[in-house]
Structures are given as C-alpha cells and as structure tokens.
Amino acid sequence: MRRPAAILIPAAVALACLPLAFSCRPKARIPAWVQAAPGDSLAAFSGEAGWVLTHKEVQSFISRDPLVERALDLFLQKAHINPRTETGRVTFHVIGVPQKGDDTLQKGLEHALIQLNQFKDPAALLAALAESFPQEGSLRIQGRDWPLYVILDLETQGTKAHIRAASDEKGQVWIGSLDALNRMAAKAGLGAQPDAALAAEWISPRAPFQGYLQPEALLGGLRRNLEGSVIKDLPQGVHALFWSITPALEKDQPVRFELALAGTPEGINQVTPWLQRLVAATNAVQPEPSAAPELMQEKRRVALRCTLTAEQLKLVMEKLGQPGFSFNLPAGNPRA
C-alpha cells in the first residue's frame, strides 16, 4: 500500500508568469481550514467537497491508500453526505514523515488526517454521525471536549488500525487513526505558527482550491518524493508555502493563482531568483500572460498573484512535482 504522503504531497500546485511587479495589499484573514489545521501538518490539499469527492483524478490518488479510501467512503455513506450537492470543504493533511517500513495498515493512516468543515447543514451532519457510528469517549481539542466515534477497526497480519472521527458542535469533523488524532490534539494549530499565519494571510480564503507545504520538513524526510521538483531548490529559511486556485467564470479561461511563502528575512531575500526560474519555465509555454503578474514582498513573506492558462498550470505543477489535475468546478457552481 502506498503511503498517504505520496498521495497528499500532490497537494501543492502552481504559479507562473512574467515580469514581477511590486505592490502591496491589505491583510486577508486566514482561511478557516488553516486555523484548525494540525500544527505538525507537513502538506495539505484543500478543496470544495463537491469537487474533491467526485473528481476522478483525485479519487484515483486516494484509492492508492485503500484504508484512507475505505474510511472516507464509509463515513460519507453512513453520514448520508451527497458529494454532488455538498458545499463544504474537504482537506487532506500529511502530519508526519513516513519512515522505512511504514507500509502497514496502522502506519499508513498515522500519517494522514481528513478534515471536513463548512458543510451546508452542520446540525444534520452531526446528527447523522451520532446515529451512524458508536461513540467512544472524547478527545480534548482546542480547549474543548470533542466526542469520538468509531469509524472502523481493522486487523491484518497482527497489525491493527483504529479509525475514529472527532467532531465539535459547529460541525467540524476530523477522520484519522486514534494515534493521529491524539497527536493533533496535543499540539497548537497551524494557524498559531507565525510563518504559517503570515503566508496564509496572502491567499484568498474563499478560493475553491488551496494547499500548504512545509518545505524544510519535507526536504528533510521526503526528498525522494520531490525528485525533479523545484521545491528542493528553495533557499533555507522558507518555512511555509501556501497556494490557491480560483477557476475562471467561463470554461477554458485562465485561472487565478496565488502563491505565498514566509520564513526568515534571509530566506525570503533569496526567494526571488527561485520565482524567476519557475517563471522562465512557464514563459516557454506561453510568453504572453492574460494579465500582468503581481509580486508582494515584506521582510518575512513574499507572494505572487497571476493568471494561468491550462498549459501553464500543467507545466508549473510538473515543476513542483505535482499531478496534472484539471481544476474545473462542476456545472452549476456559481464560480464555474
């Protein structure tokens, strides 16, 4: 079984464009999923539930870890969630660096957490959760006691996996191994980390697709997963990388892309050449962008905003070691 990290690192996505123009803009609030994210999240991919839960390419990645796939499917079925009409957000987190020999059932899901929030009917979601799964104690998260529900228990060749769901009164749900949930509860959230908060403020909180990487931790433990990726060329001192994608209102139009990085002043000072190398590769595909890109820089963070064609997005994703998802919203979505 492939490790969740191999699935979820495909979380990072794109950037691009041409001459970099400096500007600034007011602070934006931190996206809700970031505020609640586990503090030791190494990588995350967050998307609108209706898209994530029905997109064939995303489902193909999830299926590479059968336990992750089974736990999520079982929860969706018993909680009576219709992926095609749901308006909430689903986020996948990698929360630990897999070690050699971690291909067991338990070890597989120890490195992944599934986060569901902002669903359209939180009360109905919590009621379905309580009716469909037996409660097993509680877990103290963010200063409150969250009830724990048994999703499934598996044992294969002496290896046990205890998959649980934790929920709060607002309808936020976490699904993962009991060990992963306990680990999350014991640490402050990602939004409490200064560099993560700085970078997250510079992506659009309402963008349909968002993601996060902790570059230095990934390079230290998952370097082999990043072969051919420009992530390995980031300077030292870059501690957080966030991205967001907002598809165009019309099909085949450029998408809006944002990339934000934060870290030490020394690290941020050295990021511009990295951005320019990625920009140059993108320009080889289509040298004339739809709109001039915009670069914002402060002492400890830098951000790039631009629009990308499908070809540019695909190339940049390849440079970042990511799969070529088609980021089109389903028909009927007000932003599609």
Disulfide bonds with the S-S distance in Angstrom:
none
